[in-house]
């Protein structure tokens, strides 16, 4: 970004500007999803490897544990929102 | 480093300014994404593989770290698929 001067940015026309804003919005959304995946992987890697030895390959059980971990986390998230709404 | 992609080419003509900005944004986000991954893998594998920090990384720790990294990447992919599926199904 550093090599873009304010002057150059002002040279963009209206449609280019709105195109860039749209681009930022969609990249932002993608980035949010990626950051959630980072957080889930961090959380579920810890949860699912508690007793197992660290080997490079995931067994079927390991994989199932990771899938369940994400899905139950999201279930719980929804449940908590619903519970709070009822209060 | 290939992980971060090569730096975007310097495009100076006015008509390409928009493309340059978009490339810069993509580049910034790719770097943020890669460093998040590197930080989290390092934390998890340090926790798991290095019980007692010694004056060098022992061969066992080194091997454990390689296994751990590979396992973390595979886990990332499983979680990514699961989460994206769930988002798509809820729409």
Backbone of each chain as nested JSON, in Angstrom:
{
  "chains": [
    {"id": "A", "residues": [
      {"number": 1, "name": "UNK", "atoms": {"N": [0.826, -1.218, 0.0], "CA": [0.0, 0.0, 0.0], "C": [0.853, 1.258, 0.0]}},
      {"number": 2, "name": "UNK", "atoms": {"N": [2.047, 1.137, 0.532], "CA": [2.878, 2.316, 0.798], "C": [3.202, 3.109, -0.461]}},
      {"number": 3, "name": "UNK", "atoms": {"N": [3.243, 2.388, -1.613], "CA": [3.648, 3.113, -2.828], "C": [2.491, 3.854, -3.502]}},
      {"number": 4, "name": "UNK", "atoms": {"N": [1.315, 3.856, -2.879], "CA": [0.2, 4.609, -3.441], "C": [0.079, 5.951, -2.74]}},
      {"number": 5, "name": "UNK", "atoms": {"N": [0.178, 7.0, -3.507], "CA": [0.039, 8.307, -2.872], "C": [-1.432, 8.72, -2.851]}},
      {"number": 6, "name": "UNK", "atoms": {"N": [-1.721, 9.628, -1.982], "CA": [-3.063, 10.194, -1.882], "C": [-3.512, 10.747, -3.231]}},
      {"number": 7, "name": "UNK", "atoms": {"N": [-2.565, 11.38, -3.893], "CA": [-2.857, 11.991, -5.184], "C": [-3.354, 10.957, -6.188]}},
      {"number": 8, "name": "UNK", "atoms": {"N": [-2.642, 9.816, -6.209], "CA": [-3.041, 8.753, -7.139], "C": [-4.445, 8.256, -6.838]}},
      {"number": 9, "name": "UNK", "atoms": {"N": [-4.74, 8.099, -5.549], "CA": [-6.054, 7.591, -5.175], "C": [-7.165, 8.528, -5.62]}},
      {"number": 10, "name": "UNK", "atoms": {"N": [-6.871, 9.82, -5.574], "CA": [-7.884, 10.797, -5.99], "C": [-8.143, 10.737, -7.492]}},
      {"number": 11, "name": "UNK", "atoms": {"N": [-7.188, 10.154, -8.217], "CA": [-7.362, 10.049, -9.657], "C": [-8.315, 8.937, -10.094]}},
      {"number": 12, "name": "UNK", "atoms": {"N": [-8.705, 8.104, -9.142], "CA": [-9.657, 7.055, -9.506], "C": [-11.013, 7.684, -9.796]}},
      {"number": 13, "name": "UNK", "atoms": {"N": [-11.683, 7.168, -10.809], "CA": [-13.019, 7.715, -11.056], "C": [-14.054, 7.013, -10.172]}},
      {"number": 14, "name": "UNK", "atoms": {"N": [-15.281, 7.523, -10.251], "CA": [-16.346, 7.059, -9.345], "C": [-16.554, 5.551, -9.423]}},
      {"number": 15, "name": "UNK", "atoms": {"N": [-16.617, 5.031, -10.639], "CA": [-16.92, 3.597, -10.781], "C": [-15.75, 2.738, -10.287]}},
      {"number": 16, "name": "UNK", "atoms": {"N": [-14.526, 3.227, -10.515], "CA": [-13.372, 2.475, -10.013], "C": [-13.376, 2.432, -8.491]}},
      {"number": 17, "name": "UNK", "atoms": {"N": [-13.737, 3.572, -7.9], "CA": [-13.79, 3.619, -6.434], "C": [-14.816, 2.652, -5.877]}},
      {"number": 18, "name": "UNK", "atoms": {"N": [-15.998, 2.653, -6.473], "CA": [-17.033, 1.779, -5.922], "C": [-16.67, 0.319, -6.179]}},
      {"number": 19, "name": "UNK", "atoms": {"N": [-15.967, 0.071, -7.276], "CA": [-15.525, -1.298, -7.542], "C": [-14.534, -1.75, -6.474]}},
      {"number": 20, "name": "UNK", "atoms": {"N": [-13.633, -0.844, -6.106], "CA": [-12.651, -1.18, -5.075], "C": [-13.329, -1.398, -3.729]}},
      {"number": 21, "name": "UNK", "atoms": {"N": [-14.326, -0.571, -3.422], "CA": [-15.058, -0.765, -2.164], "C": [-15.734, -2.127, -2.112]}},
      {"number": 22, "name": "UNK", "atoms": {"N": [-16.351, -2.514, -3.233], "CA": [-16.977, -3.838, -3.309], "C": [-15.939, -4.929, -3.124]}},
      {"number": 23, "name": "UNK", "atoms": {"N": [-14.792, -4.723, -3.768], "CA": [-13.707, -5.705, -3.683], "C": [-13.267, -5.873, -2.232]}},
      {"number": 24, "name": "UNK", "atoms": {"N": [-13.087, -4.74, -1.534], "CA": [-12.669, -4.787, -0.128], "C": [-13.701, -5.532, 0.711]}},
      {"number": 25, "name": "UNK", "atoms": {"N": [-14.972, -5.233, 0.447], "CA": [-16.039, -5.882, 1.21], "C": [-15.993, -7.394, 1.06]}},
      {"number": 26, "name": "UNK", "atoms": {"N": [-15.819, -7.855, -0.181], "CA": [-15.84, -9.302, -0.387], "C": [-14.561, -9.949, 0.153]}},
      {"number": 27, "name": "UNK", "atoms": {"N": [-13.424, -9.265, 0.021], "CA": [-12.176, -9.81, 0.573], "C": [-12.243, -9.864, 2.1]}},
      {"number": 28, "name": "UNK", "atoms": {"N": [-12.905, -8.865, 2.671], "CA": [-13.099, -8.815, 4.116], "C": [-13.92, -10.0, 4.615]}},
      {"number": 29, "name": "UNK", "atoms": {"N": [-14.976, -10.305, 3.87], "CA": [-15.833, -11.427, 4.243], "C": [-15.046, -12.731, 4.18]}},
      {"number": 30, "name": "UNK", "atoms": {"N": [-14.272, -12.896, 3.119], "CA": [-13.432, -14.097, 2.973], "C": [-12.453, -14.204, 4.129]}},
      {"number": 31, "name": "UNK", "atoms": {"N": [-11.863, -13.06, 4.46], "CA": [-10.867, -13.034, 5.516], "C": [-11.468, -13.417, 6.87]}},
      {"number": 32, "name": "UNK", "atoms": {"N": [-12.711, -12.961, 7.108], "CA": [-13.388, -13.318, 8.362], "C": [-13.594, -14.817, 8.468]}},
      {"number": 33, "name": "UNK", "atoms": {"N": [-14.022, -15.431, 7.36], "CA": [-14.226, -16.879, 7.36], "C": [-12.896, -17.586, 7.633]}},
      {"number": 34, "name": "UNK", "atoms": {"N": [-11.835, -17.115, 6.977], "CA": [-10.522, -17.731, 7.19], "C": [-10.071, -17.611, 8.637]}},
      {"number": 35, "name": "UNK", "atoms": {"N": [-10.326, -16.442, 9.242], "CA": [-9.92, -16.263, 10.631], "C": [-10.723, -17.182, 11.558]}},
      {"number": 36, "name": "UNK", "atoms": {"N": [-12.001, -17.382, 11.237], "CA": [-12.788, -18.333, 12.035], "C": [-12.203, -19.729, 11.905]}},
      {"number": 37, "name": "UNK", "atoms": {"N": [-11.804, -20.097, 10.692], "CA": [-11.218, -21.43, 10.487], "C": [-9.93, -21.566, 11.306]}},
      {"number": 38, "name": "UNK", "atoms": {"N": [-9.133, -20.488, 11.342], "CA": [-7.917, -20.527, 12.175], "C": [-8.271, -20.771, 13.64]}},
      {"number": 39, "name": "UNK", "atoms": {"N": [-9.288, -20.068, 14.128], "CA": [-9.665, -20.226, 15.535], "C": [-10.218, -21.614, 15.835]}},
      {"number": 40, "name": "UNK", "atoms": {"N": [-11.072, -22.123, 14.924], "CA": [-11.617, -23.47, 15.13], "C": [-10.515, -24.525, 15.091]}},
      {"number": 41, "name": "UNK", "atoms": {"N": [-9.576, -24.367, 14.143], "CA": [-8.503, -25.357, 14.048], "C": [-7.681, -25.363, 15.33]}},
      {"number": 42, "name": "UNK", "atoms": {"N": [-7.38, -24.162, 15.83], "CA": [-6.621, -24.029, 17.07], "C": [-7.343, -24.737, 18.225]}},
      {"number": 43, "name": "UNK", "atoms": {"N": [-8.632, -24.419, 18.349], "CA": [-9.45, -24.989, 19.425], "C": [-9.593, -26.506, 19.303]}},
      {"number": 44, "name": "UNK", "atoms": {"N": [-9.922, -26.965, 18.102], "CA": [-10.253, -28.383, 17.908], "C": [-9.004, -29.248, 17.838]}},
      {"number": 45, "name": "UNK", "atoms": {"N": [-7.897, -28.68, 17.371], "CA": [-6.627, -29.409, 17.381], "C": [-6.27, -29.752, 18.827]}},
      {"number": 46, "name": "UNK", "atoms": {"N": [-6.462, -28.782, 19.713], "CA": [-6.2, -29.022, 21.142], "C": [-7.153, -30.064, 21.708]}},
      {"number": 47, "name": "UNK", "atoms": {"N": [-8.446, -29.885, 21.416], "CA": [-9.477, -30.787, 21.949], "C": [-9.295, -32.218, 21.498]}},
      {"number": 48, "name": "UNK", "atoms": {"N": [-8.967, -32.37, 20.205], "CA": [-8.985, -33.717, 19.625], "C": [-7.653, -34.451, 19.748]}},
      {"number": 49, "name": "UNK", "atoms": {"N": [-6.615, -33.797, 20.213], "CA": [-5.315, -34.461, 20.32], "C": [-4.892, -34.688, 21.756]}},
      {"number": 50, "name": "UNK", "atoms": {"N": [-5.857, -34.576, 22.67], "CA": [-5.493, -34.638, 24.083], "C": [-4.765, -35.919, 24.448]}},
      {"number": 51, "name": "UNK", "atoms": {"N": [-5.268, -37.064, 23.95], "CA": [-4.667, -38.333, 24.362], "C": [-3.879, -39.023, 23.258]}},
      {"number": 52, "name": "UNK", "atoms": {"N": [-3.932, -38.457, 22.062], "CA": [-3.317, -39.18, 20.961], "C": [-1.866, -38.763, 20.771]}},
      {"number": 53, "name": "UNK", "atoms": {"N": [-1.103, -39.663, 20.19], "CA": [0.272, -39.319, 19.864], "C": [0.246, -38.469, 18.596]}},
      {"number": 54, "name": "UNK", "atoms": {"N": [1.257, -37.634, 18.437], "CA": [1.26, -36.703, 17.314], "C": [1.785, -37.41, 16.078]}},
      {"number": 55, "name": "UNK", "atoms": {"N": [0.889, -37.886, 15.238], "CA": [1.407, -38.418, 13.971], "C": [0.804, -37.647, 12.809]}},
      {"number": 56, "name": "UNK", "atoms": {"N": [1.514, -37.684, 11.689], "CA": [1.194, -36.761, 10.603], "C": [-0.171, -37.019, 9.977]}},
      {"number": 57, "name": "UNK", "atoms": {"N": [-0.653, -38.261, 10.102], "CA": [-1.909, -38.581, 9.433], "C": [-3.089, -38.585, 10.394]}},
      {"number": 58, "name": "UNK", "atoms": {"N": [-4.222, -38.139, 9.888], "CA": [-5.435, -38.147, 10.694], "C": [-6.168, -39.461, 10.477]}},
      {"number": 59, "name": "UNK", "atoms": {"N": [-6.501, -40.154, 11.555], "CA": [-7.325, -41.353, 11.424], "C": [-8.764, -40.917, 11.177]}},
      {"number": 60, "name": "UNK", "atoms": {"N": [-9.612, -41.883, 10.836], "CA": [-11.034, -41.561, 10.647], "C": [-11.65, -40.981, 11.917]}},
      {"number": 61, "name": "UNK", "atoms": {"N": [-11.243, -41.544, 13.039], "CA": [-11.747, -41.037, 14.322], "C": [-11.297, -39.601, 14.568]}},
      {"number": 62, "name": "UNK", "atoms": {"N": [-10.025, -39.338, 14.254], "CA": [-9.505, -37.972, 14.417], "C": [-10.316, -36.991, 13.582]}},
      {"number": 63, "name": "UNK", "atoms": {"N": [-10.56, -37.405, 12.335], "CA": [-11.281, -36.531, 11.42], "C": [-12.703, -36.282, 11.922]}},
      {"number": 64, "name": "UNK", "atoms": {"N": [-13.327, -37.362, 12.408], "CA": [-14.681, -37.236, 12.934], "C": [-14.705, -36.304, 14.141]}},
      {"number": 65, "name": "UNK", "atoms": {"N": [-13.685, -36.424, 14.978], "CA": [-13.603, -35.56, 16.161], "C": [-13.523, -34.09, 15.751]}},
      {"number": 66, "name": "UNK", "atoms": {"N": [-12.721, -33.796, 14.731], "CA": [-12.593, -32.409, 14.268], "C": [-13.917, -31.883, 13.713]}},
      {"number": 67, "name": "UNK", "atoms": {"N": [-14.573, -32.725, 12.905], "CA": [-15.866, -32.306, 12.336], "C": [-16.896, -32.055, 13.438]}},
      {"number": 68, "name": "UNK", "atoms": {"N": [-16.965, -33.002, 14.387], "CA": [-17.91, -32.841, 15.501], "C": [-17.586, -31.59, 16.304]}},
      {"number": 69, "name": "UNK", "atoms": {"N": [-16.301, -31.346, 16.479], "CA": [-15.859, -30.195, 17.27], "C": [-16.401, -28.886, 16.684]}},
      {"number": 70, "name": "UNK", "atoms": {"N": [-16.241, -28.71, 15.376], "CA": [-16.753, -27.484, 14.736], "C": [-18.274, -27.418, 14.837]}},
      {"number": 71, "name": "UNK", "atoms": {"N": [-18.918, -28.542, 14.499], "CA": [-20.376, -28.528, 14.471], "C": [-20.989, -28.32, 15.851]}},
      {"number": 72, "name": "UNK", "atoms": {"N": [-20.409, -28.945, 16.878], "CA": [-20.954, -28.749, 18.234], "C": [-20.658, -27.348, 18.748]}},
      {"number": 73, "name": "UNK", "atoms": {"N": [-19.507, -26.796, 18.36], "CA": [-19.207, -25.424, 18.759], "C": [-20.266, -24.476, 18.204]}},
      {"number": 74, "name": "UNK", "atoms": {"N": [-20.587, -24.669, 16.935], "CA": [-21.579, -23.788, 16.3], "C": [-22.971, -24.018, 16.882]}},
      {"number": 75, "name": "UNK", "atoms": {"N": [-23.306, -25.294, 17.173], "CA": [-24.593, -25.591, 17.829], "C": [-24.696, -24.853, 19.163]}},
      {"number": 76, "name": "UNK", "atoms": {"N": [-23.599, -24.943, 19.913], "CA": [-23.596, -24.319, 21.234], "C": [-23.728, -22.795, 21.113]}},
      {"number": 77, "name": "UNK", "atoms": {"N": [-23.038, -22.253, 20.123], "CA": [-23.105, -20.816, 19.858], "C": [-24.548, -20.382, 19.593]}},
      {"number": 78, "name": "UNK", "atoms": {"N": [-25.246, -21.142, 18.762], "CA": [-26.648, -20.832, 18.441], "C": [-27.521, -20.968, 19.696]}},
      {"number": 79, "name": "UNK", "atoms": {"N": [-27.284, -22.052, 20.43], "CA": [-28.069, -22.311, 21.64], "C": [-27.928, -21.174, 22.653]}},
      {"number": 80, "name": "UNK", "atoms": {"N": [-26.709, -20.694, 22.796], "CA": [-26.463, -19.629, 23.771], "C": [-27.154, -18.329, 23.354]}},
      {"number": 81, "name": "UNK", "atoms": {"N": [-27.108, -18.036, 22.065], "CA": [-27.812, -16.849, 21.572], "C": [-29.308, -16.972, 21.85]}},
      {"number": 82, "name": "UNK", "atoms": {"N": [-29.862, -18.157, 21.563], "CA": [-31.302, -18.37, 21.795], "C": [-31.659, -18.238, 23.266]}},
      {"number": 83, "name": "UNK", "atoms": {"N": [-30.824, -18.822, 24.116], "CA": [-31.086, -18.759, 25.554], "C": [-31.071, -17.316, 26.055]}},
      {"number": 84, "name": "UNK", "atoms": {"N": [-30.101, -16.558, 25.588], "CA": [-30.01, -15.16, 26.011], "C": [-31.196, -14.342, 25.496]}},
      {"number": 85, "name": "UNK", "atoms": {"N": [-31.656, -14.681, 24.311], "CA": [-32.799, -13.944, 23.743], "C": [-34.071, -14.179, 24.544]}},
      {"number": 86, "name": "UNK", "atoms": {"N": [-34.187, -15.38, 25.146], "CA": [-35.401, -15.719, 25.88], "C": [-35.47, -15.031, 27.243]}},
      {"number": 87, "name": "UNK", "atoms": {"N": [-34.338, -14.54, 27.694], "CA": [-34.328, -13.956, 29.04], "C": [-34.95, -12.557, 29.071]}}
    ]},
    {"id": "B", "residues": [
      {"number": 1, "name": "UNK", "atoms": {"N": [9.857, -15.947, 0.212], "CA": [9.259, -17.232, 0.592], "C": [8.001, -17.49, -0.226]}},
      {"number": 2, "name": "UNK", "atoms": {"N": [7.903, -18.679, -0.76], "CA": [6.785, -18.979, -1.663], "C": [5.433, -18.888, -0.955]}},
      {"number": 3, "name": "UNK", "atoms": {"N": [5.431, -19.187, 0.323], "CA": [4.188, -19.184, 1.087], "C": [3.492, -17.825, 1.039]}},
      {"number": 4, "name": "UNK", "atoms": {"N": [4.298, -16.776, 1.006], "CA": [3.726, -15.435, 1.006], "C": [3.453, -14.917, -0.398]}},
      {"number": 5, "name": "UNK", "atoms": {"N": [3.786, -15.692, -1.417], "CA": [3.608, -15.249, -2.787], "C": [4.668, -14.243, -3.15]}},
      {"number": 6, "name": "UNK", "atoms": {"N": [4.837, -14.031, -4.446], "CA": [5.839, -13.03, -4.842], "C": [5.233, -11.648, -4.723]}},
      {"number": 7, "name": "UNK", "atoms": {"N": [6.059, -10.657, -4.568], "CA": [5.519, -9.308, -4.407], "C": [4.881, -8.851, -5.714]}},
      {"number": 8, "name": "UNK", "atoms": {"N": [3.819, -8.055, -5.595], "CA": [3.087, -7.659, -6.786], "C": [3.954, -6.764, -7.664]}},
      {"number": 9, "name": "UNK", "atoms": {"N": [3.834, -6.938, -8.973], "CA": [4.669, -6.125, -9.863], "C": [4.301, -4.641, -9.755]}},
      {"number": 10, "name": "UNK", "atoms": {"N": [5.264, -3.801, -9.962], "CA": [5.016, -2.366, -9.872], "C": [4.346, -1.882, -11.153]}},
      {"number": 11, "name": "UNK", "atoms": {"N": [3.09, -1.597, -11.068], "CA": [2.365, -1.092, -12.242], "C": [2.088, 0.387, -12.008]}},
      {"number": 12, "name": "UNK", "atoms": {"N": [2.539, 1.191, -12.903], "CA": [2.438, 2.622, -12.632], "C": [1.443, 3.348, -13.53]}},
      {"number": 13, "name": "UNK", "atoms": {"N": [1.052, 2.728, -14.641], "CA": [0.133, 3.447, -15.516], "C": [-1.215, 3.639, -14.834]}},
      {"number": 14, "name": "UNK", "atoms": {"N": [-1.837, 4.778, -15.118], "CA": [-3.054, 5.173, -14.433], "C": [-4.175, 4.15, -14.583]}},
      {"number": 15, "name": "UNK", "atoms": {"N": [-4.31, 3.604, -15.801], "CA": [-5.422, 2.679, -16.053], "C": [-5.328, 1.419, -15.2]}},
      {"number": 16, "name": "UNK", "atoms": {"N": [-4.106, 1.097, -14.715], "CA": [-3.937, -0.113, -13.933], "C": [-3.93, 0.14, -12.433]}},
      {"number": 17, "name": "UNK", "atoms": {"N": [-4.179, 1.399, -12.045], "CA": [-4.123, 1.737, -10.628], "C": [-5.087, 0.896, -9.807]}},
      {"number": 18, "name": "UNK", "atoms": {"N": [-6.301, 0.738, -10.326], "CA": [-7.306, -0.048, -9.62], "C": [-6.828, -1.484, -9.421]}},
      {"number": 19, "name": "UNK", "atoms": {"N": [-6.276, -2.064, -10.474], "CA": [-5.746, -3.432, -10.387], "C": [-4.629, -3.505, -9.364]}},
      {"number": 20, "name": "UNK", "atoms": {"N": [-3.795, -2.473, -9.355], "CA": [-2.677, -2.475, -8.411], "C": [-3.175, -2.447, -6.968]}},
      {"number": 21, "name": "UNK", "atoms": {"N": [-4.189, -1.608, -6.729], "CA": [-4.747, -1.536, -5.374], "C": [-5.332, -2.884, -4.973]}},
      {"number": 22, "name": "UNK", "atoms": {"N": [-6.06, -3.494, -5.903], "CA": [-6.653, -4.802, -5.591], "C": [-5.579, -5.842, -5.319]}},
      {"number": 23, "name": "UNK", "atoms": {"N": [-4.512, -5.823, -6.119], "CA": [-3.41, -6.764, -5.882], "C": [-2.772, -6.538, -4.521]}},
      {"number": 24, "name": "UNK", "atoms": {"N": [-2.61, -5.262, -4.162], "CA": [-2.007, -4.942, -2.864], "C": [-2.872, -5.459, -1.716]}},
      {"number": 25, "name": "UNK", "atoms": {"N": [-4.19, -5.281, -1.848], "CA": [-5.107, -5.747, -0.795], "C": [-5.033, -7.269, -0.673]}},
      {"number": 26, "name": "UNK", "atoms": {"N": [-5.084, -7.951, -1.817], "CA": [-4.986, -9.413, -1.814], "C": [-3.694, -9.856, -1.143]}},
      {"number": 27, "name": "UNK", "atoms": {"N": [-2.623, -9.16, -1.483], "CA": [-1.3, -9.478, -0.934], "C": [-1.26, -9.306, 0.582]}},
      {"number": 28, "name": "UNK", "atoms": {"N": [-1.795, -8.173, 1.054], "CA": [-1.831, -7.906, 2.507], "C": [-2.593, -9.001, 3.237]}},
      {"number": 29, "name": "UNK", "atoms": {"N": [-3.744, -9.381, 2.675], "CA": [-4.565, -10.391, 3.339], "C": [-3.896, -11.757, 3.322]}},
      {"number": 30, "name": "UNK", "atoms": {"N": [-3.191, -12.057, 2.241], "CA": [-2.486, -13.343, 2.168], "C": [-1.399, -13.404, 3.237]}},
      {"number": 31, "name": "UNK", "atoms": {"N": [-0.712, -12.301, 3.447], "CA": [0.323, -12.254, 4.479], "C": [-0.303, -12.412, 5.867]}},
      {"number": 32, "name": "UNK", "atoms": {"N": [-1.427, -11.731, 6.108], "CA": [-2.105, -11.83, 7.404], "C": [-2.563, -13.263, 7.661]}},
      {"number": 33, "name": "UNK", "atoms": {"N": [-3.082, -13.891, 6.61], "CA": [-3.556, -15.264, 6.723], "C": [-2.4, -16.221, 7.024]}},
      {"number": 34, "name": "UNK", "atoms": {"N": [-1.303, -16.069, 6.308], "CA": [-0.14, -16.933, 6.519], "C": [0.451, -16.739, 7.912]}},
      {"number": 35, "name": "UNK", "atoms": {"N": [0.529, -15.491, 8.378], "CA": [1.148, -15.314, 9.695], "C": [0.257, -15.829, 10.812]}},
      {"number": 36, "name": "UNK", "atoms": {"N": [-1.069, -15.737, 10.615], "CA": [-1.985, -16.319, 11.601], "C": [-1.768, -17.835, 11.692]}},
      {"number": 37, "name": "UNK", "atoms": {"N": [-1.665, -18.464, 10.528], "CA": [-1.438, -19.912, 10.499], "C": [-0.11, -20.258, 11.172]}},
      {"number": 38, "name": "UNK", "atoms": {"N": [0.941, -19.55, 10.813], "CA": [2.272, -19.834, 11.37], "C": [2.267, -19.677, 12.89]}},
      {"number": 39, "name": "UNK", "atoms": {"N": [1.642, -18.601, 13.382], "CA": [1.591, -18.393, 14.833], "C": [0.861, -19.523, 15.544]}},
      {"number": 40, "name": "UNK", "atoms": {"N": [-0.282, -19.917, 14.981], "CA": [-1.081, -20.946, 15.666], "C": [-0.416, -22.31, 15.604]}},
      {"number": 41, "name": "UNK", "atoms": {"N": [0.184, -22.647, 14.455], "CA": [0.896, -23.931, 14.374], "C": [2.053, -23.924, 15.364]}},
      {"number": 42, "name": "UNK", "atoms": {"N": [2.799, -22.849, 15.4], "CA": [3.965, -22.782, 16.299], "C": [3.533, -22.963, 17.75]}},
      {"number": 43, "name": "UNK", "atoms": {"N": [2.478, -22.253, 18.154], "CA": [1.99, -22.37, 19.531], "C": [1.608, -23.802, 19.873]}},
      {"number": 44, "name": "UNK", "atoms": {"N": [0.793, -24.405, 18.977], "CA": [0.301, -25.752, 19.247], "C": [1.412, -26.788, 19.26]}},
      {"number": 45, "name": "UNK", "atoms": {"N": [2.335, -26.681, 18.301], "CA": [3.383, -27.695, 18.196], "C": [4.465, -27.472, 19.25]}},
      {"number": 46, "name": "UNK", "atoms": {"N": [4.666, -26.237, 19.634], "CA": [5.591, -25.967, 20.746], "C": [5.043, -26.612, 22.017]}},
      {"number": 47, "name": "UNK", "atoms": {"N": [3.775, -26.355, 22.254], "CA": [3.093, -26.914, 23.422], "C": [3.192, -28.437, 23.433]}},
      {"number": 48, "name": "UNK", "atoms": {"N": [2.988, -29.025, 22.268], "CA": [2.941, -30.482, 22.199], "C": [4.319, -31.145, 22.164]}},
      {"number": 49, "name": "UNK", "atoms": {"N": [5.258, -30.545, 21.438], "CA": [6.526, -31.241, 21.158], "C": [7.661, -30.846, 22.099]}},
      {"number": 50, "name": "UNK", "atoms": {"N": [7.589, -29.672, 22.675], "CA": [8.73, -29.219, 23.472], "C": [8.334, -29.151, 24.944]}},
      {"number": 51, "name": "UNK", "atoms": {"N": [8.432, -30.307, 25.597], "CA": [8.072, -30.378, 27.018], "C": [9.1, -29.605, 27.834]}},
      {"number": 52, "name": "UNK", "atoms": {"N": [10.367, -29.86, 27.546], "CA": [11.444, -29.163, 28.231], "C": [12.332, -28.492, 27.186]}},
      {"number": 53, "name": "UNK", "atoms": {"N": [12.34, -27.181, 27.132], "CA": [13.212, -26.507, 26.159], "C": [14.675, -26.732, 26.531]}},
      {"number": 54, "name": "UNK", "atoms": {"N": [15.426, -27.271, 25.584], "CA": [16.847, -27.507, 25.836], "C": [17.671, -26.527, 25.021]}},
      {"number": 55, "name": "UNK", "atoms": {"N": [18.991, -26.692, 25.099], "CA": [19.809, -25.696, 24.391], "C": [19.813, -25.863, 22.876]}},
      {"number": 56, "name": "UNK", "atoms": {"N": [19.308, -26.987, 22.388], "CA": [19.035, -27.118, 20.949], "C": [17.68, -27.783, 20.758]}},
      {"number": 57, "name": "UNK", "atoms": {"N": [17.197, -27.754, 19.509], "CA": [16.019, -28.526, 19.149], "C": [16.504, -29.958, 18.936]}},
      {"number": 58, "name": "UNK", "atoms": {"N": [16.104, -30.887, 19.785], "CA": [16.595, -32.26, 19.659], "C": [15.985, -32.927, 18.422]}},
      {"number": 59, "name": "UNK", "atoms": {"N": [16.633, -33.97, 17.907], "CA": [16.081, -34.68, 16.742], "C": [14.64, -35.156, 16.977]}},
      {"number": 60, "name": "UNK", "atoms": {"N": [14.348, -35.608, 18.19], "CA": [12.978, -36.055, 18.489], "C": [11.996, -34.89, 18.413]}},
      {"number": 61, "name": "UNK", "atoms": {"N": [12.412, -33.748, 18.957], "CA": [11.537, -32.568, 18.916], "C": [11.34, -32.105, 17.478]}},
      {"number": 62, "name": "UNK", "atoms": {"N": [12.43, -32.155, 16.714], "CA": [12.375, -31.761, 15.319], "C": [11.406, -32.657, 14.549]}},
      {"number": 63, "name": "UNK", "atoms": {"N": [11.513, -33.957, 14.786], "CA": [10.627, -34.912, 14.132], "C": [9.179, -34.699, 14.567]}},
      {"number": 64, "name": "UNK", "atoms": {"N": [8.989, -34.516, 15.857], "CA": [7.649, -34.264, 16.381], "C": [7.051, -33.021, 15.723]}},
      {"number": 65, "name": "UNK", "atoms": {"N": [7.866, -31.985, 15.575], "CA": [7.382, -30.733, 14.982], "C": [6.945, -30.941, 13.534]}},
      {"number": 66, "name": "UNK", "atoms": {"N": [7.699, -31.76, 12.785], "CA": [7.314, -32.04, 11.395], "C": [5.981, -32.781, 11.327]}},
      {"number": 67, "name": "UNK", "atoms": {"N": [5.823, -33.774, 12.191], "CA": [4.567, -34.535, 12.242], "C": [3.418, -33.614, 12.629]}},
      {"number": 68, "name": "UNK", "atoms": {"N": [3.692, -32.814, 13.62], "CA": [2.678, -31.911, 14.158], "C": [2.222, -30.907, 13.103]}},
      {"number": 69, "name": "UNK", "atoms": {"N": [3.18, -30.34, 12.383], "CA": [2.858, -29.381, 11.316], "C": [1.978, -30.03, 10.248]}},
      {"number": 70, "name": "UNK", "atoms": {"N": [2.385, -31.225, 9.8], "CA": [1.604, -31.925, 8.774], "C": [0.186, -32.209, 9.286]}},
      {"number": 71, "name": "UNK", "atoms": {"N": [0.105, -32.623, 10.541], "CA": [-1.193, -32.935, 11.126], "C": [-2.064, -31.678, 11.258]}},
      {"number": 72, "name": "UNK", "atoms": {"N": [-1.416, -30.58, 11.62], "CA": [-2.158, -29.327, 11.775], "C": [-2.749, -28.879, 10.433]}},
      {"number": 73, "name": "UNK", "atoms": {"N": [-1.942, -28.969, 9.381], "CA": [-2.418, -28.568, 8.054], "C": [-3.596, -29.429, 7.611]}},
      {"number": 74, "name": "UNK", "atoms": {"N": [-3.497, -30.736, 7.854], "CA": [-4.613, -31.621, 7.502], "C": [-5.858, -31.27, 8.313]}},
      {"number": 75, "name": "UNK", "atoms": {"N": [-5.644, -30.985, 9.593], "CA": [-6.771, -30.599, 10.44], "C": [-7.411, -29.312, 9.921]}},
      {"number": 76, "name": "UNK", "atoms": {"N": [-6.562, -28.36, 9.502], "CA": [-7.071, -27.08, 8.972], "C": [-8.003, -27.342, 7.798]}},
      {"number": 77, "name": "UNK", "atoms": {"N": [-7.58, -28.243, 6.916], "CA": [-8.395, -28.537, 5.734], "C": [-9.721, -29.207, 6.096]}},
      {"number": 78, "name": "UNK", "atoms": {"N": [-9.689, -30.116, 7.063], "CA": [-10.933, -30.777, 7.496], "C": [-11.896, -29.741, 8.076]}},
      {"number": 79, "name": "UNK", "atoms": {"N": [-11.37, -28.891, 8.96], "CA": [-12.191, -27.87, 9.608], "C": [-12.751, -26.893, 8.569]}},
      {"number": 80, "name": "UNK", "atoms": {"N": [-11.899, -26.518, 7.626], "CA": [-12.324, -25.586, 6.592], "C": [-13.504, -26.144, 5.801]}},
      {"number": 81, "name": "UNK", "atoms": {"N": [-13.387, -27.375, 5.352], "CA": [-14.482, -28.015, 4.589], "C": [-15.759, -28.086, 5.434]}},
      {"number": 82, "name": "UNK", "atoms": {"N": [-15.594, -28.515, 6.693], "CA": [-16.758, -28.678, 7.565], "C": [-17.472, -27.347, 7.784]}},
      {"number": 83, "name": "UNK", "atoms": {"N": [-16.687, -26.32, 8.067], "CA": [-17.262, -24.993, 8.353], "C": [-17.933, -24.401, 7.116]}},
      {"number": 84, "name": "UNK", "atoms": {"N": [-17.249, -24.469, 5.989], "CA": [-17.809, -23.916, 4.747], "C": [-19.097, -24.651, 4.371]}},
      {"number": 85, "name": "UNK", "atoms": {"N": [-19.101, -25.993, 4.515], "CA": [-20.333, -26.757, 4.284], "C": [-21.467, -26.271, 5.159]}},
      {"number": 86, "name": "UNK", "atoms": {"N": [-21.147, -26.065, 6.414], "CA": [-22.174, -25.657, 7.378], "C": [-22.72, -24.276, 7.029]}},
      {"number": 87, "name": "UNK", "atoms": {"N": [-21.841, -23.367, 6.648], "CA": [-22.289, -22.026, 6.257], "C": [-23.206, -22.119, 5.043]}},
      {"number": 88, "name": "UNK", "atoms": {"N": [-22.802, -22.931, 4.063], "CA": [-23.602, -23.037, 2.837], "C": [-24.949, -23.683, 3.098]}},
      {"number": 89, "name": "UNK", "atoms": {"N": [-24.983, -24.692, 3.989], "CA": [-26.246, -25.366, 4.268], "C": [-27.219, -24.509, 5.06]}},
      {"number": 90, "name": "UNK", "atoms": {"N": [-26.673, -23.551, 5.815], "CA": [-27.564, -22.743, 6.649], "C": [-28.203, -21.599, 5.868]}},
      {"number": 91, "name": "UNK", "atoms": {"N": [-27.757, -21.397, 4.607], "CA": [-28.331, -20.3, 3.829], "C": [-29.658, -20.686, 3.195]}}
    ]}
  ]
}
